[in-house]
Amino acid sequence: MKTSGADGFEKSSTYFHHLDCYSLCKHNSKDEYYLSLIWNNAHSQYFVNGIEATKEQVAQYQTPSEAKKTLDNSGIVVNVKK
């Protein structure tokens, strides 16, 4: 029987882990917290502590790379395998 090769898969470590609230992440070696967002449509609403927030307000709680994605208004997503 042919296997997919997933049997020996070992998950690599990341620099953060999700807390009890999935959207909140903590850096594994620093005392820093991040906000993880998942969006899948053209209209997003942002909230901080239950209060509607702007993209800029939300971005201040994200890692620099995620904040850059959040603040990108180009609307173009390019996935390229390098």
mmCIF file of the N, C-alpha and C atoms, coordinates in Angstrom:
data_MODEL
# 
_entry.id   MODEL 
# 
loop_
_atom_site.group_PDB 
_atom_site.id 
_atom_site.type_symbol 
_atom_site.label_atom_id 
_atom_site.label_alt_id 
_atom_site.label_comp_id 
_atom_site.label_asym_id 
_atom_site.label_entity_id 
_atom_site.label_seq_id 
_atom_site.pdbx_PDB_ins_code 
_atom_site.Cartn_x 
_atom_site.Cartn_y 
_atom_site.Cartn_z 
_atom_site.occupancy 
_atom_site.B_iso_or_equiv 
_atom_site.pdbx_formal_charge 
_atom_site.auth_seq_id 
_atom_site.auth_comp_id 
_atom_site.auth_asym_id 
_atom_site.auth_atom_id 
_atom_site.pdbx_PDB_model_num 
ATOM 1   N N  . MET A 1 1  ? 0.836   -1.183 0.000  1.00 0.00 ? 1  MET A N  1 
ATOM 2   C CA . MET A 1 1  ? 0.000   0.000  0.000  1.00 0.00 ? 1  MET A CA 1 
ATOM 3   C C  . MET A 1 1  ? 0.877   1.242  0.000  1.00 0.00 ? 1  MET A C  1 
ATOM 4   N N  . LYS A 1 2  ? 0.574   2.171  -0.842 1.00 0.00 ? 2  LYS A N  1 
ATOM 5   C CA . LYS A 1 2  ? 1.347   3.408  -0.960 1.00 0.00 ? 2  LYS A CA 1 
ATOM 6   C C  . LYS A 1 2  ? 0.855   4.415  0.082  1.00 0.00 ? 2  LYS A C  1 
ATOM 7   N N  . THR A 1 3  ? 1.787   5.071  0.772  1.00 0.00 ? 3  THR A N  1 
ATOM 8   C CA . THR A 1 3  ? 1.395   6.077  1.770  1.00 0.00 ? 3  THR A CA 1 
ATOM 9   C C  . THR A 1 3  ? 1.716   7.458  1.243  1.00 0.00 ? 3  THR A C  1 
ATOM 10  N N  . SER A 1 4  ? 1.117   8.441  1.849  1.00 0.00 ? 4  SER A N  1 
ATOM 11  C CA . SER A 1 4  ? 1.302   9.815  1.401  1.00 0.00 ? 4  SER A CA 1 
ATOM 12  C C  . SER A 1 4  ? 2.584   10.441 1.929  1.00 0.00 ? 4  SER A C  1 
ATOM 13  N N  . GLY A 1 5  ? 3.248   9.781  2.842  1.00 0.00 ? 5  GLY A N  1 
ATOM 14  C CA . GLY A 1 5  ? 4.443   10.359 3.436  1.00 0.00 ? 5  GLY A CA 1 
ATOM 15  C C  . GLY A 1 5  ? 4.123   11.187 4.670  1.00 0.00 ? 5  GLY A C  1 
ATOM 16  N N  . ALA A 1 6  ? 2.861   11.283 5.008  1.00 0.00 ? 6  ALA A N  1 
ATOM 17  C CA . ALA A 1 6  ? 2.454   12.101 6.157  1.00 0.00 ? 6  ALA A CA 1 
ATOM 18  C C  . ALA A 1 6  ? 2.642   11.369 7.480  1.00 0.00 ? 6  ALA A C  1 
ATOM 19  N N  . ASP A 1 7  ? 2.841   10.054 7.427  1.00 0.00 ? 7  ASP A N  1 
ATOM 20  C CA . ASP A 1 7  ? 2.974   9.288  8.669  1.00 0.00 ? 7  ASP A CA 1 
ATOM 21  C C  . ASP A 1 7  ? 4.142   9.776  9.514  1.00 0.00 ? 7  ASP A C  1 
ATOM 22  N N  . GLY A 1 8  ? 5.229   10.144 8.871  1.00 0.00 ? 8  GLY A N  1 
ATOM 23  C CA . GLY A 1 8  ? 6.404   10.600 9.607  1.00 0.00 ? 8  GLY A CA 1 
ATOM 24  C C  . GLY A 1 8  ? 6.476   12.103 9.766  1.00 0.00 ? 8  GLY A C  1 
ATOM 25  N N  . PHE A 1 9  ? 5.391   12.792 9.431  1.00 0.00 ? 9  PHE A N  1 
ATOM 26  C CA . PHE A 1 9  ? 5.396   14.253 9.498  1.00 0.00 ? 9  PHE A CA 1 
ATOM 27  C C  . PHE A 1 9  ? 5.550   14.721 10.928 1.00 0.00 ? 9  PHE A C  1 
ATOM 28  N N  . GLU A 1 10 ? 6.457   15.656 11.125 1.00 0.00 ? 10 GLU A N  1 
ATOM 29  C CA . GLU A 1 10 ? 6.651   16.258 12.441 1.00 0.00 ? 10 GLU A CA 1 
ATOM 30  C C  . GLU A 1 10 ? 6.425   17.756 12.311 1.00 0.00 ? 10 GLU A C  1 
ATOM 31  N N  . LYS A 1 11 ? 5.500   18.250 13.075 1.00 0.00 ? 11 LYS A N  1 
ATOM 32  C CA . LYS A 1 11 ? 5.154   19.672 13.014 1.00 0.00 ? 11 LYS A CA 1 
ATOM 33  C C  . LYS A 1 11 ? 6.348   20.504 13.467 1.00 0.00 ? 11 LYS A C  1 
ATOM 34  N N  . SER A 1 12 ? 6.679   21.517 12.679 1.00 0.00 ? 12 SER A N  1 
ATOM 35  C CA . SER A 1 12 ? 7.785   22.396 13.060 1.00 0.00 ? 12 SER A CA 1 
ATOM 36  C C  . SER A 1 12 ? 7.304   23.393 14.101 1.00 0.00 ? 12 SER A C  1 
ATOM 37  N N  . SER A 1 13 ? 8.231   23.907 14.862 1.00 0.00 ? 13 SER A N  1 
ATOM 38  C CA . SER A 1 13 ? 7.858   24.875 15.889 1.00 0.00 ? 13 SER A CA 1 
ATOM 39  C C  . SER A 1 13 ? 7.670   26.244 15.249 1.00 0.00 ? 13 SER A C  1 
ATOM 40  N N  . THR A 1 14 ? 6.883   27.067 15.878 1.00 0.00 ? 14 THR A N  1 
ATOM 41  C CA . THR A 1 14 ? 6.651   28.418 15.414 1.00 0.00 ? 14 THR A CA 1 
ATOM 42  C C  . THR A 1 14 ? 7.134   29.385 16.478 1.00 0.00 ? 14 THR A C  1 
ATOM 43  N N  . TYR A 1 15 ? 7.143   30.656 16.151 1.00 0.00 ? 15 TYR A N  1 
ATOM 44  C CA . TYR A 1 15 ? 7.601   31.634 17.117 1.00 0.00 ? 15 TYR A CA 1 
ATOM 45  C C  . TYR A 1 15 ? 6.469   32.130 18.000 1.00 0.00 ? 15 TYR A C  1 
ATOM 46  N N  . PHE A 1 16 ? 5.247   31.628 17.802 1.00 0.00 ? 16 PHE A N  1 
ATOM 47  C CA . PHE A 1 16 ? 4.115   32.034 18.621 1.00 0.00 ? 16 PHE A CA 1 
ATOM 48  C C  . PHE A 1 16 ? 3.191   30.843 18.828 1.00 0.00 ? 16 PHE A C  1 
ATOM 49  N N  . HIS A 1 17 ? 2.286   30.974 19.785 1.00 0.00 ? 17 HIS A N  1 
ATOM 50  C CA . HIS A 1 17 ? 1.236   29.973 19.961 1.00 0.00 ? 17 HIS A CA 1 
ATOM 51  C C  . HIS A 1 17 ? -0.090  30.681 20.249 1.00 0.00 ? 17 HIS A C  1 
ATOM 52  N N  . HIS A 1 18 ? -1.185  30.045 19.855 1.00 0.00 ? 18 HIS A N  1 
ATOM 53  C CA . HIS A 1 18 ? -2.516  30.601 20.068 1.00 0.00 ? 18 HIS A CA 1 
ATOM 54  C C  . HIS A 1 18 ? -2.927  30.381 21.516 1.00 0.00 ? 18 HIS A C  1 
ATOM 55  N N  . LEU A 1 19 ? -3.591  31.361 22.089 1.00 0.00 ? 19 LEU A N  1 
ATOM 56  C CA . LEU A 1 19 ? -4.094  31.262 23.452 1.00 0.00 ? 19 LEU A CA 1 
ATOM 57  C C  . LEU A 1 19 ? -5.498  30.670 23.434 1.00 0.00 ? 19 LEU A C  1 
ATOM 58  N N  . ASP A 1 20 ? -6.189  30.668 24.577 1.00 0.00 ? 20 ASP A N  1 
ATOM 59  C CA . ASP A 1 20 ? -7.543  30.101 24.647 1.00 0.00 ? 20 ASP A CA 1 
ATOM 60  C C  . ASP A 1 20 ? -8.480  30.748 23.635 1.00 0.00 ? 20 ASP A C  1 
ATOM 61  N N  . CYS A 1 21 ? -8.327  32.028 23.424 1.00 0.00 ? 21 CYS A N  1 
ATOM 62  C CA . CYS A 1 21 ? -9.059  32.731 22.364 1.00 0.00 ? 21 CYS A CA 1 
ATOM 63  C C  . CYS A 1 21 ? -8.173  32.638 21.130 1.00 0.00 ? 21 CYS A C  1 
ATOM 64  N N  . TYR A 1 22 ? -8.599  31.897 20.101 1.00 0.00 ? 22 TYR A N  1 
ATOM 65  C CA . TYR A 1 22 ? -7.739  31.587 18.952 1.00 0.00 ? 22 TYR A CA 1 
ATOM 66  C C  . TYR A 1 22 ? -7.111  32.814 18.314 1.00 0.00 ? 22 TYR A C  1 
ATOM 67  N N  . SER A 1 23 ? -7.809  33.939 18.319 1.00 0.00 ? 23 SER A N  1 
ATOM 68  C CA . SER A 1 23 ? -7.292  35.136 17.658 1.00 0.00 ? 23 SER A CA 1 
ATOM 69  C C  . SER A 1 23 ? -6.123  35.769 18.397 1.00 0.00 ? 23 SER A C  1 
ATOM 70  N N  . LEU A 1 24 ? -5.910  35.393 19.638 1.00 0.00 ? 24 LEU A N  1 
ATOM 71  C CA . LEU A 1 24 ? -4.802  35.955 20.403 1.00 0.00 ? 24 LEU A CA 1 
ATOM 72  C C  . LEU A 1 24 ? -3.626  34.990 20.409 1.00 0.00 ? 24 LEU A C  1 
ATOM 73  N N  . CYS A 1 25 ? -2.449  35.526 20.103 1.00 0.00 ? 25 CYS A N  1 
ATOM 74  C CA . CYS A 1 25 ? -1.227  34.724 20.052 1.00 0.00 ? 25 CYS A CA 1 
ATOM 75  C C  . CYS A 1 25 ? -0.194  35.331 20.986 1.00 0.00 ? 25 CYS A C  1 
ATOM 76  N N  . LYS A 1 26 ? 0.660   34.465 21.557 1.00 0.00 ? 26 LYS A N  1 
ATOM 77  C CA . LYS A 1 26 ? 1.757   34.924 22.394 1.00 0.00 ? 26 LYS A CA 1 
ATOM 78  C C  . LYS A 1 26 ? 3.063   34.452 21.792 1.00 0.00 ? 26 LYS A C  1 
ATOM 79  N N  . HIS A 1 27 ? 4.040   35.361 21.718 1.00 0.00 ? 27 HIS A N  1 
ATOM 80  C CA . HIS A 1 27 ? 5.376   35.023 21.226 1.00 0.00 ? 27 HIS A CA 1 
ATOM 81  C C  . HIS A 1 27 ? 5.989   34.019 22.195 1.00 0.00 ? 27 HIS A C  1 
ATOM 82  N N  . ASN A 1 28 ? 6.681   33.008 21.679 1.00 0.00 ? 28 ASN A N  1 
ATOM 83  C CA . ASN A 1 28 ? 7.226   31.951 22.537 1.00 0.00 ? 28 ASN A CA 1 
ATOM 84  C C  . ASN A 1 28 ? 8.429   32.373 23.364 1.00 0.00 ? 28 ASN A C  1 
ATOM 85  N N  . SER A 1 29 ? 9.196   33.364 22.930 1.00 0.00 ? 29 SER A N  1 
ATOM 86  C CA . SER A 1 29 ? 10.389  33.733 23.689 1.00 0.00 ? 29 SER A CA 1 
ATOM 87  C C  . SER A 1 29 ? 10.389  35.182 24.171 1.00 0.00 ? 29 SER A C  1 
ATOM 88  N N  . LYS A 1 30 ? 9.375   35.954 23.781 1.00 0.00 ? 30 LYS A N  1 
ATOM 89  C CA . LYS A 1 30 ? 9.277   37.350 24.213 1.00 0.00 ? 30 LYS A CA 1 
ATOM 90  C C  . LYS A 1 30 ? 7.943   37.558 24.913 1.00 0.00 ? 30 LYS A C  1 
ATOM 91  N N  . ASP A 1 31 ? 7.846   38.577 25.697 1.00 0.00 ? 31 ASP A N  1 
ATOM 92  C CA . ASP A 1 31 ? 6.583   38.898 26.357 1.00 0.00 ? 31 ASP A CA 1 
ATOM 93  C C  . ASP A 1 31 ? 5.763   39.795 25.438 1.00 0.00 ? 31 ASP A C  1 
ATOM 94  N N  . GLU A 1 32 ? 5.408   39.255 24.263 1.00 0.00 ? 32 GLU A N  1 
ATOM 95  C CA . GLU A 1 32 ? 4.652   40.001 23.263 1.00 0.00 ? 32 GLU A CA 1 
ATOM 96  C C  . GLU A 1 32 ? 3.433   39.196 22.836 1.00 0.00 ? 32 GLU A C  1 
ATOM 97  N N  . TYR A 1 33 ? 2.354   39.895 22.572 1.00 0.00 ? 33 TYR A N  1 
ATOM 98  C CA . TYR A 1 33 ? 1.103   39.282 22.152 1.00 0.00 ? 33 TYR A CA 1 
ATOM 99  C C  . TYR A 1 33 ? 0.706   39.834 20.792 1.00 0.00 ? 33 TYR A C  1 
ATOM 100 N N  . TYR A 1 34 ? 0.036   39.007 19.988 1.00 0.00 ? 34 TYR A N  1 
ATOM 101 C CA . TYR A 1 34 ? -0.366  39.390 18.647 1.00 0.00 ? 34 TYR A CA 1 
ATOM 102 C C  . TYR A 1 34 ? -1.828  39.058 18.428 1.00 0.00 ? 34 TYR A C  1 
ATOM 103 N N  . LEU A 1 35 ? -2.416  39.715 17.460 1.00 0.00 ? 35 LEU A N  1 
ATOM 104 C CA . LEU A 1 35 ? -3.780  39.437 17.046 1.00 0.00 ? 35 LEU A CA 1 
ATOM 105 C C  . LEU A 1 35 ? -3.718  38.731 15.697 1.00 0.00 ? 35 LEU A C  1 
ATOM 106 N N  . SER A 1 36 ? -4.304  37.552 15.628 1.00 0.00 ? 36 SER A N  1 
ATOM 107 C CA . SER A 1 36 ? -4.327  36.775 14.393 1.00 0.00 ? 36 SER A CA 1 
ATOM 108 C C  . SER A 1 36 ? -5.699  36.928 13.748 1.00 0.00 ? 36 SER A C  1 
ATOM 109 N N  . LEU A 1 37 ? -5.720  37.310 12.483 1.00 0.00 ? 37 LEU A N  1 
ATOM 110 C CA . LEU A 1 37 ? -6.983  37.510 11.781 1.00 0.00 ? 37 LEU A CA 1 
ATOM 111 C C  . LEU A 1 37 ? -7.117  36.521 10.640 1.00 0.00 ? 37 LEU A C  1 
ATOM 112 N N  . ILE A 1 38 ? -8.324  36.076 10.436 1.00 0.00 ? 38 ILE A N  1 
ATOM 113 C CA . ILE A 1 38 ? -8.642  35.241 9.280  1.00 0.00 ? 38 ILE A CA 1 
ATOM 114 C C  . ILE A 1 38 ? -9.821  35.905 8.588  1.00 0.00 ? 38 ILE A C  1 
ATOM 115 N N  . TRP A 1 39 ? -9.648  36.239 7.316  1.00 0.00 ? 39 TRP A N  1 
ATOM 116 C CA . TRP A 1 39 ? -10.754 36.842 6.583  1.00 0.00 ? 39 TRP A CA 1 
ATOM 117 C C  . TRP A 1 39 ? -10.909 36.130 5.253  1.00 0.00 ? 39 TRP A C  1 
ATOM 118 N N  . ASN A 1 40 ? -12.129 36.082 4.799  1.00 0.00 ? 40 ASN A N  1 
ATOM 119 C CA . ASN A 1 40 ? -12.384 35.361 3.557  1.00 0.00 ? 40 ASN A CA 1 
ATOM 120 C C  . ASN A 1 40 ? -13.443 36.026 2.697  1.00 0.00 ? 40 ASN A C  1 
ATOM 121 N N  . ASN A 1 41 ? -13.641 37.315 2.883  1.00 0.00 ? 41 ASN A N  1 
ATOM 122 C CA . ASN A 1 41 ? -14.571 38.011 2.002  1.00 0.00 ? 41 ASN A CA 1 
ATOM 123 C C  . ASN A 1 41 ? -14.112 39.448 1.808  1.00 0.00 ? 41 ASN A C  1 
ATOM 124 N N  . ALA A 1 42 ? -14.823 40.158 0.964  1.00 0.00 ? 42 ALA A N  1 
ATOM 125 C CA . ALA A 1 42 ? -14.393 41.511 0.597  1.00 0.00 ? 42 ALA A CA 1 
ATOM 126 C C  . ALA A 1 42 ? -14.756 42.561 1.641  1.00 0.00 ? 42 ALA A C  1 
ATOM 127 N N  . HIS A 1 43 ? -15.574 42.210 2.610  1.00 0.00 ? 43 HIS A N  1 
ATOM 128 C CA . HIS A 1 43 ? -15.981 43.175 3.628  1.00 0.00 ? 43 HIS A CA 1 
ATOM 129 C C  . HIS A 1 43 ? -15.612 42.642 5.008  1.00 0.00 ? 43 HIS A C  1 
ATOM 130 N N  . SER A 1 44 ? -14.813 43.369 5.717  1.00 0.00 ? 44 SER A N  1 
ATOM 131 C CA . SER A 1 44 ? -14.405 42.953 7.055  1.00 0.00 ? 44 SER A CA 1 
ATOM 132 C C  . SER A 1 44 ? -14.748 44.033 8.061  1.00 0.00 ? 44 SER A C  1 
ATOM 133 N N  . GLN A 1 45 ? -15.131 43.595 9.249  1.00 0.00 ? 45 GLN A N  1 
ATOM 134 C CA . GLN A 1 45 ? -15.329 44.501 10.372 1.00 0.00 ? 45 GLN A CA 1 
ATOM 135 C C  . GLN A 1 45 ? -14.296 44.131 11.412 1.00 0.00 ? 45 GLN A C  1 
ATOM 136 N N  . TYR A 1 46 ? -13.741 45.110 12.063 1.00 0.00 ? 46 TYR A N  1 
ATOM 137 C CA . TYR A 1 46 ? -12.703 44.890 13.057 1.00 0.00 ? 46 TYR A CA 1 
ATOM 138 C C  . TYR A 1 46 ? -13.209 45.364 14.415 1.00 0.00 ? 46 TYR A C  1 
ATOM 139 N N  . PHE A 1 47 ? -12.877 44.616 15.453 1.00 0.00 ? 47 PHE A N  1 
ATOM 140 C CA . PHE A 1 47 ? -13.286 44.959 16.809 1.00 0.00 ? 47 PHE A CA 1 
ATOM 141 C C  . PHE A 1 47 ? -12.100 44.789 17.750 1.00 0.00 ? 47 PHE A C  1 
ATOM 142 N N  . VAL A 1 48 ? -11.995 45.699 18.690 1.00 0.00 ? 48 VAL A N  1 
ATOM 143 C CA . VAL A 1 48 ? -11.007 45.610 19.763 1.00 0.00 ? 48 VAL A CA 1 
ATOM 144 C C  . VAL A 1 48 ? -11.780 45.764 21.065 1.00 0.00 ? 48 VAL A C  1 
ATOM 145 N N  . ASN A 1 49 ? -11.713 44.758 21.903 1.00 0.00 ? 49 ASN A N  1 
ATOM 146 C CA . ASN A 1 49 ? -12.461 44.760 23.174 1.00 0.00 ? 49 ASN A CA 1 
ATOM 147 C C  . ASN A 1 49 ? -13.954 45.014 22.948 1.00 0.00 ? 49 ASN A C  1 
ATOM 148 N N  . GLY A 1 50 ? -14.504 44.442 21.876 1.00 0.00 ? 50 GLY A N  1 
ATOM 149 C CA . GLY A 1 50 ? -15.924 44.549 21.604 1.00 0.00 ? 50 GLY A CA 1 
ATOM 150 C C  . GLY A 1 50 ? -16.367 45.863 20.984 1.00 0.00 ? 50 GLY A C  1 
ATOM 151 N N  . ILE A 1 51 ? -15.427 46.750 20.684 1.00 0.00 ? 51 ILE A N  1 
ATOM 152 C CA . ILE A 1 51 ? -15.737 48.043 20.088 1.00 0.00 ? 51 ILE A CA 1 
ATOM 153 C C  . ILE A 1 51 ? -15.208 48.050 18.659 1.00 0.00 ? 51 ILE A C  1 
ATOM 154 N N  . GLU A 1 52 ? -16.046 48.492 17.719 1.00 0.00 ? 52 GLU A N  1 
ATOM 155 C CA . GLU A 1 52 ? -15.613 48.523 16.326 1.00 0.00 ? 52 GLU A CA 1 
ATOM 156 C C  . GLU A 1 52 ? -14.355 49.388 16.186 1.00 0.00 ? 52 GLU A C  1 
ATOM 157 N N  . ALA A 1 53 ? -13.399 48.894 15.408 1.00 0.00 ? 53 ALA A N  1 
ATOM 158 C CA . ALA A 1 53 ? -12.104 49.561 15.260 1.00 0.00 ? 53 ALA A CA 1 
ATOM 159 C C  . ALA A 1 53 ? -11.753 49.699 13.788 1.00 0.00 ? 53 ALA A C  1 
ATOM 160 N N  . THR A 1 54 ? -10.823 50.595 13.506 1.00 0.00 ? 54 THR A N  1 
ATOM 161 C CA . THR A 1 54 ? -10.315 50.767 12.145 1.00 0.00 ? 54 THR A CA 1 
ATOM 162 C C  . THR A 1 54 ? -9.211  49.749 11.895 1.00 0.00 ? 54 THR A C  1 
ATOM 163 N N  . LYS A 1 55 ? -8.846  49.605 10.629 1.00 0.00 ? 55 LYS A N  1 
ATOM 164 C CA . LYS A 1 55 ? -7.717  48.734 10.281 1.00 0.00 ? 55 LYS A CA 1 
ATOM 165 C C  . LYS A 1 55 ? -6.451  49.191 10.997 1.00 0.00 ? 55 LYS A C  1 
ATOM 166 N N  . GLU A 1 56 ? -6.251  50.493 11.067 1.00 0.00 ? 56 GLU A N  1 
ATOM 167 C CA . GLU A 1 56 ? -5.041  51.040 11.686 1.00 0.00 ? 56 GLU A CA 1 
ATOM 168 C C  . GLU A 1 56 ? -4.991  50.704 13.181 1.00 0.00 ? 56 GLU A C  1 
ATOM 169 N N  . GLN A 1 57 ? -6.139  50.746 13.840 1.00 0.00 ? 57 GLN A N  1 
ATOM 170 C CA . GLN A 1 57 ? -6.175  50.406 15.261 1.00 0.00 ? 57 GLN A CA 1 
ATOM 171 C C  . GLN A 1 57 ? -5.873  48.926 15.474 1.00 0.00 ? 57 GLN A C  1 
ATOM 172 N N  . VAL A 1 58 ? -6.409  48.074 14.621 1.00 0.00 ? 58 VAL A N  1 
ATOM 173 C CA . VAL A 1 58 ? -6.166  46.636 14.727 1.00 0.00 ? 58 VAL A CA 1 
ATOM 174 C C  . VAL A 1 58 ? -4.709  46.314 14.417 1.00 0.00 ? 58 VAL A C  1 
ATOM 175 N N  . ALA A 1 59 ? -4.149  46.969 13.403 1.00 0.00 ? 59 ALA A N  1 
ATOM 176 C CA . ALA A 1 59 ? -2.784  46.680 12.954 1.00 0.00 ? 59 ALA A CA 1 
ATOM 177 C C  . ALA A 1 59 ? -1.749  46.914 14.044 1.00 0.00 ? 59 ALA A C  1 
ATOM 178 N N  . GLN A 1 60 ? -2.018  47.810 14.973 1.00 0.00 ? 60 GLN A N  1 
ATOM 179 C CA . GLN A 1 60 ? -1.040  48.076 16.031 1.00 0.00 ? 60 GLN A CA 1 
ATOM 180 C C  . GLN A 1 60 ? -0.855  46.883 16.967 1.00 0.00 ? 60 GLN A C  1 
ATOM 181 N N  . TYR A 1 61 ? -1.779  45.922 16.943 1.00 0.00 ? 61 TYR A N  1 
ATOM 182 C CA . TYR A 1 61 ? -1.679  44.728 17.790 1.00 0.00 ? 61 TYR A CA 1 
ATOM 183 C C  . TYR A 1 61 ? -1.121  43.526 17.029 1.00 0.00 ? 61 TYR A C  1 
ATOM 184 N N  . GLN A 1 62 ? -0.797  43.703 15.755 1.00 0.00 ? 62 GLN A N  1 
ATOM 185 C CA . GLN A 1 62 ? -0.320  42.598 14.930 1.00 0.00 ? 62 GLN A CA 1 
ATOM 186 C C  . GLN A 1 62 ? 1.203   42.647 14.770 1.00 0.00 ? 62 GLN A C  1 
ATOM 187 N N  . THR A 1 63 ? 1.739   41.526 14.300 1.00 0.00 ? 63 THR A N  1 
ATOM 188 C CA . THR A 1 63 ? 3.156   41.514 13.930 1.00 0.00 ? 63 THR A CA 1 
ATOM 189 C C  . THR A 1 63 ? 3.324   42.472 12.759 1.00 0.00 ? 63 THR A C  1 
ATOM 190 N N  . PRO A 1 64 ? 4.520   43.002 12.540 1.00 0.00 ? 64 PRO A N  1 
ATOM 191 C CA . PRO A 1 64 ? 4.716   43.919 11.415 1.00 0.00 ? 64 PRO A CA 1 
ATOM 192 C C  . PRO A 1 64 ? 4.295   43.328 10.068 1.00 0.00 ? 64 PRO A C  1 
ATOM 193 N N  . SER A 1 65 ? 4.575   42.060 9.832  1.00 0.00 ? 65 SER A N  1 
ATOM 194 C CA . SER A 1 65 ? 4.224   41.465 8.538  1.00 0.00 ? 65 SER A CA 1 
ATOM 195 C C  . SER A 1 65 ? 2.708   41.332 8.383  1.00 0.00 ? 65 SER A C  1 
ATOM 196 N N  . GLU A 1 66 ? 1.999   40.957 9.438  1.00 0.00 ? 66 GLU A N  1 
ATOM 197 C CA . GLU A 1 66 ? 0.543   40.846 9.358  1.00 0.00 ? 66 GLU A CA 1 
ATOM 198 C C  . GLU A 1 66 ? -0.105  42.219 9.273  1.00 0.00 ? 66 GLU A C  1 
ATOM 199 N N  . ALA A 1 67 ? 0.451   43.203 9.980  1.00 0.00 ? 67 ALA A N  1 
ATOM 200 C CA . ALA A 1 67 ? -0.076  44.566 9.908  1.00 0.00 ? 67 ALA A CA 1 
ATOM 201 C C  . ALA A 1 67 ? 0.031   45.103 8.486  1.00 0.00 ? 67 ALA A C  1 
ATOM 202 N N  . LYS A 1 68 ? 1.145   44.800 7.825  1.00 0.00 ? 68 LYS A N  1 
ATOM 203 C CA . LYS A 1 68 ? 1.331   45.251 6.441  1.00 0.00 ? 68 LYS A CA 1 
ATOM 204 C C  . LYS A 1 68 ? 0.244   44.668 5.547  1.00 0.00 ? 68 LYS A C  1 
ATOM 205 N N  . LYS A 1 69 ? -0.085  43.381 5.750  1.00 0.00 ? 69 LYS A N  1 
ATOM 206 C CA . LYS A 1 69 ? -1.139  42.744 4.961  1.00 0.00 ? 69 LYS A CA 1 
ATOM 207 C C  . LYS A 1 69 ? -2.499  43.373 5.266  1.00 0.00 ? 69 LYS A C  1 
ATOM 208 N N  . THR A 1 70 ? -2.772  43.636 6.529  1.00 0.00 ? 70 THR A N  1 
ATOM 209 C CA . THR A 1 70 ? -4.050  44.216 6.928  1.00 0.00 ? 70 THR A CA 1 
ATOM 210 C C  . THR A 1 70 ? -4.234  45.599 6.318  1.00 0.00 ? 70 THR A C  1 
ATOM 211 N N  . LEU A 1 71 ? -3.156  46.372 6.291  1.00 0.00 ? 71 LEU A N  1 
ATOM 212 C CA . LEU A 1 71 ? -3.240  47.747 5.810  1.00 0.00 ? 71 LEU A CA 1 
ATOM 213 C C  . LEU A 1 71 ? -3.138  47.866 4.286  1.00 0.00 ? 71 LEU A C  1 
ATOM 214 N N  . ASP A 1 72 ? -2.842  46.755 3.620  1.00 0.00 ? 72 ASP A N  1 
ATOM 215 C CA . ASP A 1 72 ? -2.723  46.769 2.157  1.00 0.00 ? 72 ASP A CA 1 
ATOM 216 C C  . ASP A 1 72 ? -4.114  46.902 1.542  1.00 0.00 ? 72 ASP A C  1 
ATOM 217 N N  . ASN A 1 73 ? -4.344  47.981 0.827  1.00 0.00 ? 73 ASN A N  1 
ATOM 218 C CA . ASN A 1 73 ? -5.643  48.222 0.210  1.00 0.00 ? 73 ASN A CA 1 
ATOM 219 C C  . ASN A 1 73 ? -5.659  47.924 -1.286 1.00 0.00 ? 73 ASN A C  1 
ATOM 220 N N  . SER A 1 74 ? -4.639  47.263 -1.779 1.00 0.00 ? 74 SER A N  1 
ATOM 221 C CA . SER A 1 74 ? -4.563  47.020 -3.222 1.00 0.00 ? 74 SER A CA 1 
ATOM 222 C C  . SER A 1 74 ? -5.644  46.057 -3.698 1.00 0.00 ? 74 SER A C  1 
ATOM 223 N N  . GLY A 1 75 ? -6.086  45.160 -2.813 1.00 0.00 ? 75 GLY A N  1 
ATOM 224 C CA . GLY A 1 75 ? -7.119  44.209 -3.201 1.00 0.00 ? 75 GLY A CA 1 
ATOM 225 C C  . GLY A 1 75 ? -6.619  43.091 -4.080 1.00 0.00 ? 75 GLY A C  1 
ATOM 226 N N  . ILE A 1 76 ? -5.322  43.059 -4.330 1.00 0.00 ? 76 ILE A N  1 
ATOM 227 C CA . ILE A 1 76 ? -4.748  42.038 -5.187 1.00 0.00 ? 76 ILE A CA 1 
ATOM 228 C C  . ILE A 1 76 ? -3.927  41.081 -4.325 1.00 0.00 ? 76 ILE A C  1 
ATOM 229 N N  . VAL A 1 77 ? -4.225  39.807 -4.445 1.00 0.00 ? 77 VAL A N  1 
ATOM 230 C CA . VAL A 1 77 ? -3.476  38.788 -3.723 1.00 0.00 ? 77 VAL A CA 1 
ATOM 231 C C  . VAL A 1 77 ? -2.776  37.931 -4.761 1.00 0.00 ? 77 VAL A C  1 
ATOM 232 N N  . VAL A 1 78 ? -1.473  37.828 -4.640 1.00 0.00 ? 78 VAL A N  1 
ATOM 233 C CA . VAL A 1 78 ? -0.695  37.029 -5.571 1.00 0.00 ? 78 VAL A CA 1 
ATOM 234 C C  . VAL A 1 78 ? -0.012  35.911 -4.797 1.00 0.00 ? 78 VAL A C  1 
ATOM 235 N N  . ASN A 1 79 ? -0.282  34.693 -5.193 1.00 0.00 ? 79 ASN A N  1 
ATOM 236 C CA . ASN A 1 79 ? 0.371   33.530 -4.583 1.00 0.00 ? 79 ASN A CA 1 
ATOM 237 C C  . ASN A 1 79 ? 1.329   32.948 -5.610 1.00 0.00 ? 79 ASN A C  1 
ATOM 238 N N  . VAL A 1 80 ? 2.597   33.029 -5.310 1.00 0.00 ? 80 VAL A N  1 
ATOM 239 C CA . VAL A 1 80 ? 3.613   32.556 -6.241 1.00 0.00 ? 80 VAL A CA 1 
ATOM 240 C C  . VAL A 1 80 ? 4.500   31.554 -5.525 1.00 0.00 ? 80 VAL A C  1 
ATOM 241 N N  . LYS A 1 81 ? 4.661   30.412 -6.125 1.00 0.00 ? 81 LYS A N  1 
ATOM 242 C CA . LYS A 1 81 ? 5.563   29.397 -5.564 1.00 0.00 ? 81 LYS A CA 1 
ATOM 243 C C  . LYS A 1 81 ? 6.963   29.730 -6.023 1.00 0.00 ? 81 LYS A C  1 
ATOM 244 N N  . LYS A 1 82 ? 7.863   29.922 -5.080 1.00 0.00 ? 82 LYS A N  1 
ATOM 245 C CA . LYS A 1 82 ? 9.259   30.270 -5.417 1.00 0.00 ? 82 LYS A CA 1 
ATOM 246 C C  . LYS A 1 82 ? 10.166  29.090 -5.235 1.00 0.00 ? 82 LYS A C  1 
# 
